């Protein structure tokens, strides 16, 4: 009892001593800082002060503090914000650079300015990066670009021994021996790695670069060179001379350095919680521009980081050996190397350490800017190392490499995260990449990994000529090899150009209750690095949207483990499974391997790949086999005969010759015209199970030029097969129907190859993935449309989707795009499926009944709108009618933008518009965000946010399938479809349910 009283007394004393300290830009370091009205002013004062456990240090909103925050207190501090400002207090690792003067440096352009930074707080890394009005500038480089977000690649030509390569383009640049020595080489050394390394030697005759870390560099990989004073020759470039402590800057066009804010990144760590500083809380701070990390937690337990905003740091949040760490509700944008790193030593128990509900965007999206001098990096949204971390309900978008990477001792729990657009700059990985044992990956939404194979993608090997290059390995869940005991369940994995889920030499892994939708291959289990065995695959939906895409692929004859109760669906092909290179329908699979998928199902419907409006004459002769099989021949093992009894009044019968394996059935040659569509259709009946590999190729046998190849599985029931293709060139072609000895013989009839007028029926408009990425059940209004579920039952009205899950429905009819936009449209708003355009004269034009119609100026006034004073002074470029409204503009506000950069708005019930000087835009539109809508605009095919000046998203990042400039963006009332019209009057429709585009000329 006495001990308890003493302990209570101590706690009361500690609570009594705890205090709150305030810091503001207009404060005074000579005060005690304990009153909100008399705050401290600087971080130096905070860092020099001693605090007691339980003290609170608050920074004023709308304030900016430069320097690092590193207190002397051992534990139990709170760092936060006070005041009523709109913006969080900023802790910045950059300092202003002022007193710019035209340079007198003899090697530089007269347009370059210089500034002395010797009095700035420089670390041994000097000026690390430079910002102009918040935008990252380009370190002086060759070849030139306009922004660090852009890349113009040089290419490795030939290896030149260990750590060297040559490039004749560099030799032709004409610089002398040693010119590049000391500069920085930034290179994609392989498909999944960037390397930044100093150049140790340059030989001009061959353009030979020598730099450590290259080993035997393979050809054709992309690189560029920077950190070279003499290359400061382009607007937006800069250079730091450590010997003179001067910064040189070639200002971007239109910049005035006397009024602009130029900031030099000089500090290494924003806020560091060092060893033993337990139970700290960091909240409501903005931390930016730190060389190494924004927030570091090292050897401290029970630390919380919440509701902070971090951007443009080397790493956003770094945790090492911290137990019960909570990182929650933060936003992290444009970090150079990684956004969140969770790491611990092999034996450390992280206990209940969690990263949750963070929003992470644009990780390492400045190509090769991960470090200033020497490093290898890939760029990961959340890097999870150590053992037993929990990562849940985070949103991760636009990542250089993996979205989430699981490493070291594993046993991590990865739940309910949303990961979009991983592998944007590098290749071979996934939205989630597994590199550890015993992880649980549950309820995540993994979309659109890219697997970058742009012009920087070089030779993977030199065993063939031209060299082998890696294809896109953009996966939903990509895996390193030889791991075990992982659970992958209840995930939605969609729209990946490679595998949905890939397991290589995996053991005791469970894959169940996942929805895999529209990946090139839904589930891929291989034995490349050893056998994959004792795995369980059950209750998954594997849904393909191309006749060439498969649901399940297994390599070799390994018993990979039990598989059952899966749904394999491809509305465009019966081939849904492949084992050891052999495709199977589900029926064939179950018959051939009765131990697998005994209770699995396929979808009871099929869909046309193209809509055919006209067809021409059959290019094949004697294609109905009414009397014989003349003009057809069998090759290899094939014997062809006429059978009067099967199919429709006679058919071609193919049987095998003994002792031979490969059989081909071949009709007459025929002519193809480049760009023309063709349809091939035929009737087929098998004597058993088999697969025809149908191939159309150049008839010149000296040219192995395959134009198209597709598999058609068959069995003992009659089937009608069809495919449509577009000829890639004009030539004489031949058709081969290829089978192997393992395939049964068959009967063939009604073979038609004919030119057609065809329009692709976009599969993503019929097959729709409905998702619920929230923790509450959601009812989705199907907007009067009728669908089938995967059992073929009709669904209409409302679809209920459980928390963190998805469902696939198939529209019973194909919904066409709602609008077209002829040449007259220069801006647009879609209202009740009618496109409206506002002219400079004040007339409304609208497109209906296939023609433009006009509402005159009087009708404009009758609608309650007056022209701006003096009228519109230039063409109207954007038109937006607010449907839900936002914080400033209620529903039914009309907004219009002019080509000269003026924006006008008419509030409901008012006739005179308000106005503001605005940036000239190509189009203005809105995105519904729950109970309101956010306003965005397009300029030079980049999307900008009105609310967030730092938001920039190139339309190419959404896979926009055109380089033509945009002139209209409009959406339907539900925000399901966005209609993007270009200057050439082409309309592209973006389906928000699946993130896919379709082109509607």
Secondary structure by P-SEA (a helix, b strand, c coil): caaaaaaaaaaaaaaaacbbbbbccccccccccccccbbbccaaaaaaccccccbbbbbbccccccbbbbbccccbbbbbcccccccccccccbbbbccccccccccccccbbbbbccccccccccccccccccbbbbccccccccccccccccccccccccccccccccccccccccccccccccccccccbbbbbbbcbbbccccccccccccccccccccccccccccccccccccccccccbbbbbcccccccccbbbbbbcccccccccccccbbbbcbbbbcccccccbbbccccbbbbcbbbbccccccbbbcccccccccbbbbcccccccbbbbbccccccccccccbbbbcccccccccccccccccccccbbbcccbbbbcbbbbcccccccbbbcccccccccbbbbccccccccccccbbbccccccccbbbbccccccccccccccccccccccccccccccbbbcccccbbbbcbbbbcccccccccccccccccccbbbbccccccbbbbccccccccbbbcbbbbbbcccccccbbbccccccccccbbbbbbcccccccccccccccaaaaaaacccccccbbbbccccccccccccccccccccccccccccccccccbbbbbbccccccbbbbbbbcccccbbbbbcccccccccbbbbbbbbbbbcccccccccccccccccccccbbbbbbcccbbbbbbbbbbbccccccccccccccccccccccbbbbbbbbcccccccccbbbbbbcccbbbbbccccbbbbcccccccccbbbbccccbbbbbbcccccccccccccccbbbbcccbbbbbccccbbbbbcccbbbbbcaaaaaaaccccccccccccccbbbccccccccccccbbbbbcccbbbbbbcccccbbbbccccccccccccccccbbbbbbbcccbbbbcccccbbbbcccccccccccccbbbbcccccbbbbbcccbbbbbbcccccbbbbcc
